[in-house]
Amino acid sequence: MPREARDSRRAIFEAAAAEFAARGFSATGVDRIARRAGVNKAMIYYHFGSKQRLYRDIVREIVLAIRTRTRAIAAGDAGPGRKVSSFIEAFVSEAQARPHMPPIMMREVAEGGRHLDAGTLRVIAGVFESLLAILKEGRRTGAFIRVHPLLMYFTIVGPTMMFFGSGPIRSAILSLAAVGFPEVGPELLIEHLRKMAVRTLTPSPHGAGTPARAGAGPRSRSRSATTSSGDQA
């Protein structure tokens, strides 16, 4: 592809990503994207075929980048604890590198993912499968306790999307609450998520395989009266 064509394609991609993030799929028109990219709207159809395909390519680029990194982490030689930490770091850094990612994905969550095609959903499932493999390894080696893998996934993904998608609101809350806390950055988010993961996954020193319950003792409900969700990971 000639350089001029590559440049126009990239300009359209970046303009569309910003528009979709600001307005959502339905409210973003091809004319608006073309004006922002500084191209004739015919170039959008030349490069992408339709608004739907352009949107799909943007979302696919986001999740492919995350899947590539998390697959490599899951297949690596590090221990499961290190892998979870690296998974968190990869997810946060990819979100930080793509300011359009959090608002686009949060809109998709709110709208039931109705603009995501089957291929993109399979890529997203691949990110989850990377974490699932890490959790299974940790459970197998005794490094992790039993957890529900989907809840662990959302424990990482949810706060990351909320953090990067809520910048103005976050700043307003901190200023109005007058609690004296400084603005937080991605490094603090990564540290927080790592601590949460460690507390959730680390076996109890009591050796029961699950975290000790506060106040457990003779009066506590017997184990036979509790229910188990099975070996989730």
C-alpha positions as CSV (number, residue, x, y, z in Angstrom):
1,M,0.0,0.0,0.0
2,P,1.4,3.4,-1.0
3,R,2.5,5.7,1.9
4,E,-0.2,8.2,1.1
5,A,-2.9,5.5,1.3
6,R,-1.4,4.2,4.6
7,D,-1.4,7.7,6.1
8,S,-5.0,8.3,5.1
9,R,-6.1,5.0,6.5
10,R,-4.4,5.7,9.8
11,A,-5.9,9.2,10.0
12,I,-9.4,7.7,9.4
13,F,-8.8,5.0,12.0
14,E,-7.7,7.5,14.7
15,A,-10.4,10.0,13.9
16,A,-13.1,7.3,14.0
17,A,-11.7,5.9,17.3
18,A,-12.0,9.3,18.9
19,E,-15.5,9.9,17.5
20,F,-16.8,6.5,18.6
21,A,-15.4,7.0,22.0
22,A,-17.0,10.4,22.4
23,R,-20.4,9.6,20.8
24,G,-20.9,5.9,20.5
25,F,-21.5,3.9,17.3
26,S,-25.0,5.1,16.5
27,A,-24.4,8.8,17.0
28,T,-21.2,8.9,14.9
29,G,-21.6,9.6,11.2
30,V,-19.3,9.0,8.4
31,D,-19.3,12.7,7.5
32,R,-18.1,13.6,11.0
33,I,-15.3,11.0,10.8
34,A,-14.2,12.3,7.4
35,R,-14.1,15.9,8.6
36,R,-12.0,15.0,11.6
37,A,-9.6,12.9,9.5
38,G,-9.3,15.6,6.8
39,V,-10.3,13.2,4.0
40,N,-13.1,12.7,1.6
41,K,-15.7,10.3,3.0
42,A,-15.2,8.1,-0.1
43,M,-11.8,7.2,1.4
44,I,-13.5,5.7,4.4
45,Y,-15.4,3.3,2.1
46,Y,-12.3,2.6,0.1
47,H,-10.3,1.6,3.1
48,F,-12.9,0.0,5.3
49,G,-16.0,-0.6,3.3
50,S,-18.5,0.6,5.8
51,K,-18.9,2.3,9.2
52,Q,-19.6,-1.1,10.7
53,R,-16.4,-2.6,9.4
54,L,-14.4,0.5,10.5
55,Y,-15.8,0.2,14.0
56,R,-15.2,-3.5,14.1
57,D,-11.5,-3.0,13.1
58,I,-11.0,-0.4,15.8
59,V,-12.4,-2.7,18.5
60,R,-10.6,-5.7,17.1
61,E,-7.3,-3.9,17.2
62,I,-7.8,-3.1,20.9
63,V,-8.6,-6.7,22.0
64,L,-6.0,-8.3,19.7
65,A,-3.2,-6.3,21.3
66,I,-4.3,-7.4,24.7
67,R,-4.8,-11.0,23.7
68,T,-1.3,-11.2,22.1
69,R,0.3,-9.9,25.3
70,T,-1.7,-12.0,27.7
71,R,-1.3,-15.2,25.7
72,A,2.5,-14.8,25.8
73,I,2.3,-14.2,29.6
74,A,0.2,-17.3,30.2
75,A,2.6,-19.4,28.1
76,G,5.7,-18.1,29.8
77,D,8.0,-19.7,32.4
78,A,7.2,-17.3,35.3
79,G,5.3,-18.6,38.3
80,P,1.5,-18.1,38.4
81,G,1.8,-15.2,40.9
82,R,4.1,-13.3,38.6
83,K,1.9,-14.1,35.6
84,V,-1.2,-12.6,37.2
85,S,0.8,-9.5,38.0
86,S,2.0,-9.3,34.4
87,F,-1.5,-9.9,33.1
88,I,-2.7,-6.9,35.2
89,E,0.2,-4.7,34.0
90,A,-0.4,-5.7,30.3
91,F,-4.2,-4.9,30.5
92,V,-3.7,-1.5,32.2
93,S,-0.9,-0.5,29.9
94,E,-2.8,-1.4,26.7
95,A,-5.8,0.6,28.0
96,Q,-3.6,3.6,28.8
97,A,-2.1,3.4,25.3
98,R,-5.6,3.6,23.7
99,P,-7.6,6.4,25.3
100,H,-10.6,5.4,23.1
101,M,-10.7,1.9,24.5
102,P,-12.4,2.4,27.9
103,P,-15.3,4.6,26.6
104,I,-15.9,2.3,23.6
105,M,-15.9,-0.9,25.7
106,M,-18.0,0.7,28.5
107,R,-20.6,1.7,25.9
108,E,-20.6,-1.9,24.5
109,V,-21.2,-3.2,28.0
110,A,-24.1,-0.8,28.5
111,E,-25.6,-1.7,25.2
112,G,-25.2,-5.5,25.6
113,G,-22.3,-5.8,23.1
114,R,-24.7,-5.4,20.2
115,H,-22.1,-3.9,17.9
116,L,-19.5,-6.7,18.5
117,D,-19.3,-9.4,15.8
118,A,-18.6,-13.1,16.6
119,G,-14.9,-12.8,15.6
120,T,-14.3,-9.9,18.0
121,L,-16.1,-11.8,20.8
122,R,-13.8,-14.8,20.2
123,V,-10.8,-12.5,20.6
124,I,-12.1,-11.2,23.9
125,A,-12.7,-14.8,25.0
126,G,-9.1,-15.4,24.2
127,V,-8.0,-12.8,26.8
128,F,-10.2,-14.4,29.4
129,E,-8.8,-17.9,28.5
130,S,-5.2,-16.6,29.1
131,L,-6.2,-15.6,32.7
132,L,-8.1,-18.9,33.1
133,A,-4.9,-20.8,32.2
134,I,-2.9,-18.8,34.8
135,L,-5.5,-19.4,37.5
136,K,-5.6,-23.2,36.7
137,E,-1.8,-23.3,36.9
138,G,-1.9,-21.5,40.2
139,R,-4.5,-23.9,41.6
140,R,-2.7,-26.9,40.3
141,T,0.6,-25.9,42.0
142,G,-1.0,-24.8,45.2
143,A,-0.1,-21.1,44.7
144,F,-3.8,-20.0,44.4
145,I,-7.0,-20.9,46.1
146,R,-10.2,-21.7,44.3
147,V,-11.9,-18.7,42.7
148,H,-14.4,-18.1,40.0
149,P,-12.3,-17.2,37.0
150,L,-14.9,-14.9,35.5
151,L,-15.2,-12.8,38.7
152,M,-11.4,-12.6,38.8
153,Y,-11.4,-11.4,35.2
154,F,-13.9,-8.7,36.0
155,T,-12.0,-7.7,39.1
156,I,-9.2,-6.7,36.7
157,V,-11.1,-5.5,33.7
158,G,-13.8,-3.5,35.5
159,P,-11.7,-1.2,37.6
160,T,-9.3,-0.6,34.6
161,M,-12.1,0.5,32.3
162,M,-13.7,2.6,35.0
163,F,-10.4,4.2,35.9
164,F,-9.5,5.3,32.4
165,G,-13.0,6.1,31.4
166,S,-13.8,8.4,34.4
167,G,-11.0,10.9,34.4
168,P,-13.1,14.1,34.7
169,I,-15.5,12.5,37.2
170,R,-12.6,11.1,39.2
171,S,-10.9,14.5,39.5
172,A,-14.2,16.2,40.5
173,I,-14.8,13.7,43.2
174,L,-11.4,14.1,44.7
175,S,-11.6,17.9,44.6
176,L,-15.2,18.1,46.0
177,A,-14.7,15.5,48.7
178,A,-11.7,17.5,50.1
179,V,-10.1,14.3,51.5
180,G,-6.6,15.4,50.7
181,F,-5.8,12.5,48.4
182,P,-3.7,13.3,45.3
183,E,-4.8,12.3,41.8
184,V,-3.9,8.7,41.0
185,G,-2.1,7.4,38.0
186,P,-1.8,4.1,36.2
187,E,1.1,2.9,38.4
188,L,-1.1,3.2,41.5
189,L,-3.9,1.4,39.7
190,I,-1.6,-1.5,38.8
191,E,-0.3,-1.7,42.4
192,H,-3.9,-1.7,43.8
193,L,-5.1,-4.4,41.4
194,R,-2.0,-6.5,42.2
195,K,-2.7,-6.3,45.9
196,M,-6.4,-7.2,45.4
197,A,-5.3,-10.2,43.3
198,V,-2.8,-11.4,45.9
199,R,-5.4,-11.1,48.7
200,T,-8.0,-13.0,46.7
201,L,-5.8,-15.8,45.4
202,T,-3.3,-16.5,48.2
203,P,-4.1,-19.6,50.3
204,S,-4.9,-19.0,53.9
205,P,-2.2,-19.5,56.4
206,H,-4.7,-21.7,58.3
207,G,-4.3,-24.3,55.6
208,A,-8.0,-24.6,54.8
209,G,-7.6,-23.7,51.2
210,T,-9.8,-20.7,51.5
211,P,-9.4,-17.4,53.4
212,A,-10.3,-17.7,57.0
213,R,-13.7,-16.2,57.9
214,A,-13.6,-13.5,60.6
215,G,-15.1,-14.8,63.8
216,A,-15.0,-18.5,62.8
217,G,-15.2,-20.8,65.8
218,P,-17.4,-23.4,67.5
219,R,-20.5,-21.3,67.0
220,S,-19.9,-20.9,63.3
221,R,-22.1,-22.7,60.8
222,S,-20.7,-26.2,60.2
223,R,-18.9,-26.9,56.9
224,S,-21.6,-29.5,56.1
225,A,-24.2,-26.8,56.1
226,T,-22.4,-24.7,53.6
227,T,-22.5,-25.0,49.8
228,S,-19.6,-25.2,47.5
229,S,-19.4,-23.8,44.0
230,G,-16.9,-26.5,42.9
231,D,-13.3,-26.1,41.7
232,Q,-13.7,-23.0,39.5
233,A,-10.1,-22.5,38.6
